[in-house]
Amino acid sequence: MAGRIEDYALIGDMQTAALVCRDGTADWLCLPRFDSHAAFAGLLGTEEHGFWRVGPAHPSGAAPPPADRRRYRGDSLVLESEWDTARGTVRVIDFMPPRDGAPQLIRIVEGVSGRVPMRSALRMRFSYGRVVPWVHKVGDRTVAVAGPDSVWLDTTADTFGKDLTTYADFTVSPGERVAFTISWQPSHGEPPALPDPEGSLEATEEFWREWVEHCTYHGPYRDAVVRSLITLKALTYAPTGGIVAAPTTSLPEEIGGVRNWDYRYTWLRDAAITLSSLLRTGYREEARAWREWLLRAVAGDPENLQIMYGIAGERELGEAELPWLPGYENSTPVRVGNGAADQLQLDVYGEVTEALHLAHMTGLARNDYASLLQLRLIGYLEDHWNEPDEGIWEVRGPRRHFVHSKVMAWVAVDRTIKLIESGDVDGPLERWRELRDDIHRDVCEKGYDKERNTFTQSYGSKELDASLLLIPQMGFLPPDDKRVIGTIEAIQRELSTPDGFVLRYPTAGEEAGVDGLEGDEGAFLACSFWLADDLAMIGRVDEARQLFEKLLGLRNDLGLLAEEWDPRLQRQVGNFPQAFSHVPLIDTALRLTASSAFGG
């Protein structure tokens, strides 16, 4: 059985990622890309679906012991796990070097004290645990081959096969190091180059050390911000600049429920807000790469803007279920692909335009096609902003006039007006000023409940929605507007859990709710950070700081967050780690630091 979601560590090479549990088991790895078929899918099933465990030897049938300590080496994505055993102490160093050739997962076992018996157990299963490979020796190397895939194992330890698993049993003494490397290669290609584990370790640490040096944030929450930035960098697909929402699929929003989705794609919304956080903390090269990815993905067809694309800009992301996988803690179905790619979500026009605007304001070199794209997006919105859509939360129910979608349409028009006013592009300034006023008036008339003094989820609805917390952050209304304060207080009353975290919107348990789905979900971490932001903006800085620090306390011991927090089970739920949780963590830290600097 897989560990709790917060028991996992992330390692990656900015093209794919692995999740390693506290007991030394890598339960999830897709090769060669984030969105490739998994070679280790034990996270969504059992050990029969693929895993790689390296840790102290334990009796057959007994649960492997969790590490007594683990940490990332400084500001890097190099993981160290340590076990104290009756025989001594041992350390396992796990990492994936930034790719220069074949993708590699390297695990170095290091003796610390005593003489500790160790075991490596590697069970490759391609195609999400469905395909058993042909495993054989090629000289001193072991290779697993199935269809288009091959994975090569290199180690100085003696290996043997048993029960369709490759084992190595060995003992380490103080200072002794034994390395294991797996490398992926197309099965029709030449064998990958022999690895250099020690040299790769040094190069990987140096890469992350140099990258973190560019961070411009030096406030009181620096450690949390830097760990979140490293996580966002790890979720970036280096060859194209696309940013995945998370490296996993089908980790449930409710344990045992059906809200299980594939997040290994680039949502324009998630990627745009990620870009904003990177720009605010000094990472302009990532912003430039994402802008180039966007222009390639949208190409010459901005009128048919999708809400998400593949990491190289692919448009076809058809959704399917994998019935042979029992799901994480029996949460089915397990899904790959994402049918929401075909939805209409008008808010993405605002998020993309806001990201392009911020890139422009922070001095990113001008790109004429980016400006042209912005104008064409507003041309589309001019004719379609008043249509119903599926909204930010990708409801599977009927389309509605979601207030957040209208607000973000206003943002798109407002930021484009500012671009025209700067003199960098030409456009119908007066006509779009009137459009901006029309959208604003429409939202304030149809999306606001005067009796309760709050904006609502959609026109004519009584429901609330945590996305309304973005109204002051986007500049739609000033923070001191009574309607903004009323909305914040209504969300605190009606959408907050007993511990103060925020739900996205009401769900309906066994009935189909506003999103067209049965079941409930946890508190949405991004929304909880948004509340902290809003509280700071309306002058309740101490309350904002208390909520922010409670949210920091939900991170696992390595500083990582999933999508949601289950207040009943007191555990993380949803895909992991989640960009949409780490981005607002950074933004709220910046806001609170600024508030403190000005005496807030």
C-alpha positions as CSV (number, residue, x, y, z in Angstrom):
1,M,0.0,0.0,0.0
2,A,1.3,3.5,-0.9
3,G,2.2,5.9,1.8
4,R,0.2,9.0,2.8
5,I,0.5,11.7,0.2
6,E,2.6,13.9,2.6
7,D,5.0,11.0,3.1
8,Y,6.4,11.5,-0.4
9,A,9.4,13.6,-1.5
10,L,9.8,15.0,-5.0
11,I,12.9,14.6,-7.1
12,G,13.1,15.5,-10.8
13,D,15.2,16.6,-13.7
14,M,12.8,19.3,-15.2
15,Q,11.5,16.8,-17.7
16,T,9.9,14.2,-15.4
17,A,9.8,13.5,-11.7
18,A,9.7,10.7,-9.2
19,L,8.0,10.4,-5.8
20,V,10.0,8.7,-3.1
21,C,8.3,7.6,0.2
22,R,9.7,7.8,3.7
23,D,10.5,4.0,3.5
24,G,12.8,4.5,0.5
25,T,10.3,3.4,-2.1
26,A,10.0,5.2,-5.4
27,D,6.3,4.6,-6.1
28,W,5.8,6.9,-9.1
29,L,7.9,7.7,-12.2
30,C,6.9,8.4,-15.7
31,L,9.6,8.1,-18.4
32,P,10.8,9.9,-20.3
33,R,8.4,12.9,-19.7
34,F,6.0,14.0,-17.1
35,D,3.0,12.8,-19.2
36,S,4.6,9.5,-20.4
37,H,3.2,6.2,-19.2
38,A,4.4,5.4,-15.7
39,A,7.1,2.8,-15.1
40,F,6.5,2.8,-11.4
41,A,2.7,3.1,-10.7
42,G,2.6,1.6,-7.2
43,L,1.3,5.0,-6.0
44,L,-2.0,4.2,-7.7
45,G,-2.0,0.5,-7.0
46,T,0.2,-2.1,-5.3
47,E,3.8,-3.2,-5.6
48,E,2.7,-5.3,-8.6
49,H,2.4,-2.1,-10.6
50,G,6.0,-1.1,-10.2
51,F,8.3,0.3,-7.6
52,W,11.9,0.7,-6.5
53,R,12.8,0.4,-2.9
54,V,16.3,1.0,-1.4
55,G,16.7,0.8,2.3
56,P,17.8,-1.4,5.2
57,A,17.0,-5.1,4.8
58,H,13.9,-6.2,6.7
59,P,12.3,-9.5,7.3
60,S,10.2,-10.9,4.4
61,G,6.6,-9.9,4.8
62,A,7.3,-7.1,7.3
63,A,6.7,-3.5,6.4
64,P,9.9,-1.6,5.4
65,P,10.9,0.8,8.1
66,P,10.5,4.5,7.5
67,A,13.5,6.7,7.5
68,D,14.3,8.3,10.9
69,R,15.3,11.6,9.2
70,R,15.2,13.0,5.7
71,R,15.9,16.4,4.2
72,Y,16.9,18.1,1.0
73,R,20.6,18.9,0.7
74,G,20.5,22.7,1.2
75,D,18.5,24.5,-1.5
76,S,18.4,21.7,-3.9
77,L,16.3,18.8,-5.1
78,V,18.8,16.2,-3.8
79,L,17.1,14.1,-1.1
80,E,18.8,12.5,1.8
81,S,17.1,9.8,4.0
82,E,18.7,8.3,7.0
83,W,17.9,5.1,9.0
84,D,19.1,4.3,12.5
85,T,19.2,0.5,12.8
86,A,20.3,-2.0,15.3
87,R,23.4,-2.5,13.2
88,G,24.2,1.2,12.6
89,T,23.2,4.2,10.6
90,V,22.8,4.4,6.8
91,R,22.0,7.2,4.4
92,V,20.4,7.0,0.9
93,I,20.9,10.0,-1.5
94,D,18.3,10.2,-4.2
95,F,18.3,12.6,-7.2
96,M,17.7,13.0,-10.9
97,P,20.4,15.0,-12.6
98,P,19.3,17.8,-15.0
99,R,19.2,15.9,-18.2
100,D,22.2,15.7,-20.6
101,G,21.3,12.6,-22.5
102,A,19.2,9.7,-21.0
103,P,16.9,10.5,-18.1
104,Q,18.4,9.0,-14.9
105,L,17.3,8.2,-11.4
106,I,20.4,7.8,-9.2
107,R,20.4,6.3,-5.6
108,I,23.6,6.3,-3.6
109,V,23.8,4.3,-0.4
110,E,26.3,5.6,2.1
111,G,27.4,4.0,5.3
112,V,27.4,6.4,8.3
113,S,28.1,4.0,11.3
114,G,28.3,0.3,11.9
115,R,27.7,-2.3,9.2
116,V,24.2,-2.1,7.9
117,P,22.6,-4.8,5.6
118,M,20.8,-3.2,2.7
119,R,18.5,-4.3,0.0
120,S,17.5,-2.8,-3.4
121,A,14.3,-4.2,-4.9
122,L,13.4,-3.0,-8.4
123,R,10.2,-4.0,-10.2
124,M,9.8,-2.3,-13.5
125,R,6.2,-2.3,-15.0
126,F,5.6,-0.3,-18.1
127,S,2.3,1.2,-19.3
128,Y,1.1,2.2,-15.8
129,G,1.8,-1.2,-14.3
130,R,0.2,-3.3,-17.0
131,V,3.2,-4.6,-18.9
132,V,5.9,-6.9,-17.5
133,P,9.2,-6.3,-19.3
134,W,11.8,-8.8,-20.5
135,V,14.7,-8.4,-18.0
136,H,18.1,-9.7,-19.0
137,K,21.8,-9.0,-18.7
138,V,23.9,-7.2,-21.2
139,G,27.5,-7.6,-19.9
140,D,27.5,-6.1,-16.4
141,R,24.3,-4.2,-17.0
142,T,20.7,-5.2,-16.4
143,V,18.1,-4.0,-18.9
144,A,14.3,-4.2,-18.8
145,V,12.6,-4.0,-22.3
146,A,9.0,-3.8,-23.3
147,G,7.7,-2.3,-26.6
148,P,9.3,1.1,-27.1
149,D,10.8,1.4,-23.7
150,S,14.0,0.1,-22.1
151,V,15.4,0.9,-18.6
152,W,19.0,0.1,-17.8
153,L,20.2,-0.6,-14.3
154,D,23.9,0.1,-13.5
155,T,25.4,-0.8,-10.1
156,T,28.6,-2.3,-8.6
157,A,26.4,-4.4,-6.3
158,D,25.6,-8.0,-7.3
159,T,22.1,-8.4,-8.5
160,F,19.7,-11.3,-8.9
161,G,16.2,-11.9,-10.2
162,K,13.4,-13.4,-8.2
163,D,9.6,-13.1,-8.6
164,L,9.9,-10.8,-11.6
165,T,11.9,-8.4,-9.4
166,T,15.6,-7.4,-9.6
167,Y,17.3,-7.5,-6.1
168,A,20.7,-6.6,-4.7
169,D,21.6,-7.5,-1.1
170,F,24.8,-5.9,0.3
171,T,26.3,-4.3,3.4
172,V,27.7,-0.8,3.9
173,S,30.4,0.3,6.4
174,P,31.2,3.9,7.4
175,G,32.2,6.0,4.4
176,E,31.4,3.2,1.9
177,R,29.2,4.3,-1.0
178,V,27.3,2.0,-3.3
179,A,25.5,3.6,-6.3
180,F,22.5,2.5,-8.3
181,T,21.4,4.2,-11.5
182,I,18.4,3.5,-13.8
183,S,18.5,5.2,-17.3
184,W,15.6,5.2,-19.8
185,Q,16.3,4.8,-23.5
186,P,14.1,4.0,-26.5
187,S,14.3,0.2,-26.9
188,H,15.4,0.5,-30.5
189,G,18.3,2.8,-29.7
190,E,21.8,2.3,-28.5
191,P,22.4,1.5,-24.8
192,P,22.7,4.7,-22.7
193,A,26.1,5.9,-21.7
194,L,27.5,4.4,-18.5
195,P,26.5,6.7,-15.6
196,D,28.8,8.7,-13.3
197,P,26.8,8.9,-10.1
198,E,29.3,10.9,-8.0
199,G,30.0,13.4,-10.8
200,S,26.2,13.7,-11.5
201,L,25.6,14.4,-7.8
202,E,28.1,17.2,-7.7
203,A,26.7,18.7,-10.9
204,T,23.1,18.5,-9.7
205,E,23.9,20.3,-6.4
206,E,25.8,22.9,-8.3
207,F,22.9,23.4,-10.7
208,W,20.4,24.1,-7.9
209,R,22.9,26.2,-5.9
210,E,23.4,28.5,-8.9
211,W,19.7,28.7,-9.7
212,V,18.6,29.6,-6.2
213,E,21.2,32.5,-6.1
214,H,18.9,34.4,-8.6
215,C,16.1,34.6,-6.0
216,T,15.5,38.3,-5.1
217,Y,13.3,37.5,-2.0
218,H,15.1,37.8,1.3
219,G,12.2,38.2,3.7
220,P,11.3,36.3,6.9
221,Y,9.7,33.4,4.9
222,R,12.7,32.8,2.7
223,D,13.1,29.1,3.3
224,A,9.4,28.4,2.5
225,V,9.6,30.7,-0.6
226,V,12.8,29.1,-1.9
227,R,11.5,25.6,-1.5
228,S,8.3,26.5,-3.3
229,L,10.4,28.1,-6.1
230,I,12.5,25.0,-6.4
231,T,9.3,22.9,-6.7
232,L,7.9,25.2,-9.4
233,K,11.2,24.9,-11.3
234,A,11.0,21.1,-11.0
235,L,7.5,21.2,-12.5
236,T,8.8,23.1,-15.6
237,Y,9.5,21.0,-18.7
238,A,12.8,22.4,-19.7
239,P,12.8,21.7,-23.4
240,T,9.7,23.9,-24.0
241,G,9.1,26.0,-20.9
242,G,5.7,24.4,-20.3
243,I,4.8,24.1,-16.6
244,V,2.8,21.1,-15.3
245,A,0.2,21.6,-12.7
246,A,1.5,18.6,-10.8
247,P,3.6,15.5,-11.7
248,T,0.9,13.0,-10.8
249,T,-2.5,11.8,-11.9
250,S,-5.6,10.6,-9.9
251,L,-4.4,11.4,-6.4
252,P,-7.9,11.9,-4.9
253,E,-9.5,15.1,-3.7
254,E,-11.5,12.9,-1.4
255,I,-10.1,9.6,-0.2
256,G,-12.2,6.8,-1.7
257,G,-14.0,9.3,-4.0
258,V,-14.3,9.9,-7.8
259,R,-12.6,13.4,-7.9
260,N,-9.4,12.0,-9.4
261,W,-7.9,13.9,-12.3
262,D,-4.7,14.0,-14.4
263,Y,-2.6,17.1,-13.7
264,R,0.4,16.4,-15.9
265,Y,-0.4,19.1,-18.4
266,T,0.0,22.8,-18.7
267,W,-3.0,24.8,-17.6
268,L,-2.8,28.3,-18.9
269,R,-4.2,29.6,-15.6
270,D,-1.7,27.7,-13.4
271,A,1.2,28.4,-15.7
272,A,0.3,32.1,-15.8
273,I,0.2,32.6,-12.1
274,T,3.4,30.5,-11.8
275,L,5.0,32.9,-14.2
276,S,3.9,35.8,-12.1
277,S,5.5,34.4,-9.0
278,L,8.8,33.6,-10.8
279,L,8.9,37.2,-12.2
280,R,8.3,38.7,-8.8
281,T,11.2,36.7,-7.3
282,G,13.8,37.4,-10.1
283,Y,13.4,34.5,-12.5
284,R,13.0,36.2,-15.9
285,E,14.5,33.4,-18.0
286,E,11.6,31.1,-17.0
287,A,9.1,33.8,-17.8
288,R,10.6,34.3,-21.3
289,A,10.6,30.5,-21.9
290,W,6.9,30.2,-20.8
291,R,6.0,33.1,-23.1
292,E,7.6,31.4,-26.0
293,W,5.8,28.2,-25.1
294,L,2.5,30.1,-25.0
295,L,3.0,31.6,-28.4
296,R,3.8,28.2,-30.0
297,A,0.8,26.5,-28.2
298,V,-1.7,29.1,-29.2
299,A,-0.1,29.5,-32.7
300,G,-2.3,31.3,-35.2
301,D,-5.6,30.3,-33.5
302,P,-6.2,32.4,-30.4
303,E,-9.9,32.4,-31.0
304,N,-9.9,28.7,-30.0
305,L,-7.7,29.1,-27.0
306,Q,-7.7,25.9,-24.9
307,I,-7.6,26.1,-21.1
308,M,-4.7,23.5,-21.1
309,Y,-2.2,22.0,-23.5
310,G,0.4,19.2,-23.4
311,I,3.8,20.2,-22.1
312,A,5.1,20.7,-25.7
313,G,1.9,22.4,-26.8
314,E,-0.2,19.4,-27.7
315,R,-3.9,20.0,-28.1
316,E,-5.4,16.5,-27.9
317,L,-5.6,15.4,-24.3
318,G,-8.4,12.8,-24.5
319,E,-9.5,11.4,-21.1
320,A,-9.5,7.7,-20.4
321,E,-9.7,5.4,-17.4
322,L,-7.2,2.6,-16.3
323,P,-9.4,-0.1,-14.8
324,W,-6.5,-2.4,-13.9
325,L,-5.3,0.1,-11.3
326,P,-7.2,0.0,-8.0
327,G,-6.4,3.7,-7.3
328,Y,-4.8,5.5,-4.4
329,E,-6.4,4.0,-1.3
330,N,-9.1,2.5,-3.6
331,S,-10.0,5.9,-5.0
332,T,-11.3,5.2,-8.5
333,P,-11.4,5.7,-11.3
334,V,-7.7,6.3,-12.2
335,R,-7.7,8.7,-15.1
336,V,-5.2,9.7,-17.7
337,G,-5.7,12.6,-20.1
338,N,-8.1,15.4,-19.2
339,G,-11.5,16.1,-20.8
340,A,-11.6,19.6,-19.3
341,A,-9.2,20.6,-22.2
342,D,-12.3,21.2,-24.3
343,Q,-14.1,23.4,-21.8
344,L,-14.8,27.1,-22.2
345,Q,-13.3,29.0,-19.3
346,L,-13.3,32.7,-20.0
347,D,-11.1,33.5,-17.0
348,V,-8.0,32.1,-18.7
349,Y,-8.0,35.1,-21.1
350,G,-7.6,37.3,-18.0
351,E,-4.8,35.1,-16.5
352,V,-2.8,35.0,-19.7
353,T,-3.2,38.7,-20.3
354,E,-2.2,39.5,-16.7
355,A,0.9,37.4,-17.1
356,L,1.9,39.1,-20.3
357,H,1.2,42.4,-18.7
358,L,3.5,41.6,-15.8
359,A,6.2,40.4,-18.1
360,H,6.0,43.7,-19.9
361,M,6.0,45.7,-16.7
362,T,9.1,43.9,-15.3
363,G,11.1,44.7,-18.4
364,L,11.0,41.3,-20.3
365,A,12.2,42.0,-23.8
366,R,9.3,43.0,-26.0
367,N,7.8,40.3,-28.3
368,D,5.6,41.8,-31.1
369,Y,3.6,38.6,-31.5
370,A,2.8,38.5,-27.8
371,S,1.3,42.0,-28.1
372,L,-0.6,40.9,-31.2
373,L,-1.8,37.9,-29.4
374,Q,-3.1,40.0,-26.5
375,L,-5.0,42.2,-28.9
376,R,-6.6,39.2,-30.6
377,L,-7.6,37.7,-27.3
378,I,-9.5,40.9,-26.5
379,G,-11.1,40.8,-29.9
380,Y,-12.5,37.4,-29.1
381,L,-13.6,38.5,-25.6
382,E,-15.4,41.5,-27.0
383,D,-17.9,39.1,-28.7
384,H,-18.0,36.3,-26.0
385,W,-17.4,37.7,-22.5
386,N,-21.2,37.7,-21.8
387,E,-21.5,33.9,-22.5
388,P,-21.8,31.3,-19.7
389,D,-18.8,29.0,-19.2
390,E,-17.5,26.2,-17.1
391,G,-15.5,28.5,-14.9
392,I,-12.2,28.3,-13.0
393,W,-13.1,25.1,-11.3
394,E,-13.9,23.2,-14.5
395,V,-17.4,22.1,-13.4
396,R,-18.8,19.1,-15.2
397,G,-22.3,20.5,-14.7
398,P,-24.1,23.1,-16.9
399,R,-22.4,26.3,-17.9
400,R,-23.1,29.4,-15.8
401,H,-22.3,33.1,-15.8
402,F,-19.5,32.7,-13.2
403,V,-18.6,36.0,-11.5
404,H,-14.9,35.1,-11.4
405,S,-14.9,34.5,-15.2
406,K,-16.4,38.0,-15.8
407,V,-14.0,39.6,-13.4
408,M,-11.1,38.0,-15.3
409,A,-12.5,39.1,-18.6
410,W,-12.5,42.6,-17.2
411,V,-8.8,42.1,-16.2
412,A,-7.9,41.1,-19.7
413,V,-9.5,44.2,-21.2
414,D,-8.0,46.5,-18.5
415,R,-4.5,45.2,-18.9
416,T,-4.7,45.5,-22.7
417,I,-5.9,49.1,-22.4
418,K,-2.8,49.8,-20.2
419,L,-0.7,48.3,-23.0
420,I,-2.2,50.6,-25.6
421,E,-1.9,53.6,-23.3
422,S,1.8,52.9,-22.9
423,G,2.2,53.5,-26.6
424,D,3.6,50.0,-27.4
425,V,0.6,48.9,-29.5
426,D,-2.3,50.5,-31.3
427,G,-5.9,49.5,-30.6
428,P,-9.5,50.8,-30.3
429,L,-8.9,52.5,-27.0
430,E,-12.2,54.2,-26.5
431,R,-14.2,51.2,-27.6
432,W,-12.4,48.9,-25.2
433,R,-12.7,51.5,-22.4
434,E,-16.4,51.2,-22.9
435,L,-16.2,47.4,-22.9
436,R,-14.3,47.5,-19.6
437,D,-17.0,49.7,-18.1
438,D,-19.8,47.4,-19.5
439,I,-18.2,44.3,-17.9
440,H,-17.7,46.0,-14.6
441,R,-21.3,47.3,-14.5
442,D,-22.6,43.9,-15.4
443,V,-20.7,42.1,-12.6
444,C,-21.7,44.6,-10.0
445,E,-25.4,44.5,-11.0
446,K,-25.9,40.8,-11.6
447,G,-23.2,39.1,-9.5
448,Y,-23.7,41.0,-6.2
449,D,-26.2,40.1,-3.5
450,K,-27.2,43.4,-1.9
451,E,-29.1,41.7,1.0
452,R,-26.1,39.6,2.1
453,N,-23.5,42.2,1.0
454,T,-21.5,39.7,-1.0
455,F,-20.6,38.7,-4.5
456,T,-21.9,35.3,-5.5
457,Q,-20.5,32.3,-7.5
458,S,-22.6,33.1,-10.6
459,Y,-25.4,35.4,-11.7
460,G,-28.6,34.7,-9.9
461,S,-27.0,32.2,-7.5
462,K,-26.9,32.3,-3.7
463,E,-23.8,30.2,-3.6
464,L,-20.4,31.6,-2.6
465,D,-17.1,30.8,-4.3
466,A,-13.6,31.3,-3.0
467,S,-12.4,32.6,-6.4
468,L,-14.3,35.8,-5.4
469,L,-11.3,36.5,-3.1
470,L,-9.4,37.6,-6.2
471,I,-11.6,40.6,-6.8
472,P,-9.4,43.0,-4.8
473,Q,-6.2,41.3,-5.8
474,M,-7.0,41.9,-9.5
475,G,-7.9,45.5,-8.9
476,F,-11.5,45.0,-9.9
477,L,-12.5,46.9,-6.8
478,P,-10.4,48.5,-4.1
479,P,-9.8,46.5,-0.8
480,D,-11.7,49.0,1.3
481,D,-14.9,48.8,-0.8
482,K,-17.7,47.5,1.4
483,R,-18.7,44.9,-1.2
484,V,-15.2,43.4,-1.0
485,I,-15.1,43.4,2.8
486,G,-18.6,41.8,2.8
487,T,-17.5,39.1,0.4
488,I,-14.4,38.3,2.4
489,E,-16.4,38.0,5.6
490,A,-19.2,35.9,3.9
491,I,-16.5,33.4,2.7
492,Q,-15.1,33.2,6.2
493,R,-18.5,32.5,7.6
494,E,-19.8,30.0,4.9
495,L,-16.8,28.4,3.2
496,S,-14.3,28.1,6.1
497,T,-13.5,24.9,7.9
498,P,-13.4,24.9,11.7
499,D,-9.6,25.4,11.5
500,G,-10.0,28.5,9.3
501,F,-9.1,27.0,5.9
502,V,-11.2,27.6,2.8
503,L,-13.4,25.4,0.6
504,R,-13.7,26.3,-3.1
505,Y,-17.5,26.2,-3.0
506,P,-20.2,24.1,-1.4
507,T,-20.3,20.4,-2.4
508,A,-23.3,18.2,-2.0
509,G,-22.1,14.8,-0.6
510,E,-24.0,12.0,-2.2
511,E,-25.9,14.3,-4.5
512,A,-24.5,16.0,-7.6
513,G,-23.5,19.5,-6.6
514,V,-23.0,22.7,-8.6
515,D,-19.9,21.1,-10.3
516,G,-22.0,18.1,-11.5
517,L,-20.1,15.6,-9.3
518,E,-21.0,13.6,-6.3
519,G,-18.8,13.6,-3.2
520,D,-17.0,16.3,-1.2
521,E,-13.4,17.5,-1.1
522,G,-10.9,19.1,1.2
523,A,-10.1,22.7,1.9
524,F,-8.5,24.2,-1.2
525,L,-5.0,25.4,-0.2
526,A,-4.7,28.1,-2.9
527,C,-8.0,29.6,-1.7
528,S,-6.8,29.6,1.9
529,F,-3.7,31.6,0.8
530,W,-6.0,34.0,-1.1
531,L,-7.9,34.7,2.1
532,A,-4.7,35.5,3.9
533,D,-3.8,37.9,1.1
534,D,-7.2,39.6,1.3
535,L,-7.0,39.9,5.1
536,A,-3.7,41.7,4.7
537,M,-5.1,44.0,2.0
538,I,-8.0,45.1,4.3
539,G,-5.6,45.8,7.2
540,R,-6.1,42.6,9.2
541,V,-2.4,41.8,8.9
542,D,-2.0,39.9,12.2
543,E,-5.0,37.7,11.3
544,A,-3.5,37.2,7.8
545,R,-0.1,36.2,9.2
546,Q,-1.7,33.7,11.6
547,L,-3.6,32.0,8.8
548,F,-0.5,32.0,6.6
549,E,1.6,30.4,9.3
550,K,-1.1,27.8,9.9
551,L,-1.0,27.0,6.2
552,L,2.8,26.7,6.3
553,G,2.3,24.2,9.1
554,L,0.3,21.9,6.7
555,R,3.4,21.4,4.5
556,N,5.1,18.1,4.9
557,D,8.6,17.9,6.5
558,L,10.2,18.7,3.2
559,G,8.1,21.8,2.6
560,L,5.7,20.3,0.0
561,L,2.0,20.8,-0.5
562,A,-0.7,18.9,-2.4
563,E,-3.8,20.6,-3.8
564,E,-6.0,20.3,-0.7
565,W,-6.2,19.6,3.0
566,D,-8.7,17.2,4.4
567,P,-9.8,18.7,7.7
568,R,-11.6,15.6,8.9
569,L,-8.7,13.2,8.2
570,Q,-6.0,15.8,8.9
571,R,-4.0,14.9,5.9
572,Q,-3.1,16.2,2.4
573,V,-5.2,15.2,-0.5
574,G,-5.1,15.8,-4.3
575,N,-2.3,15.7,-6.8
576,F,1.2,16.3,-5.4
577,P,3.1,18.5,-5.2
578,Q,0.7,21.1,-6.6
579,A,1.9,24.3,-8.4
580,F,-1.4,25.9,-7.6
581,S,-0.6,25.6,-3.9
582,H,3.0,26.7,-4.0
583,V,2.4,29.8,-6.1
584,P,0.0,31.6,-3.7
585,L,2.3,30.6,-0.8
586,I,5.0,32.7,-2.5
587,D,2.6,35.6,-3.3
588,T,1.3,35.7,0.2
589,A,4.8,35.7,1.7
590,L,5.7,38.7,-0.5
591,R,2.5,40.5,0.5
592,L,3.0,39.9,4.2
593,T,6.7,40.9,4.0
594,A,5.7,44.2,2.2
595,S,2.9,44.8,4.8
596,S,5.5,44.4,7.6
597,A,7.9,46.7,5.9
598,F,5.3,49.4,5.8
599,G,4.3,48.9,9.4
600,G,1.2,46.8,8.8
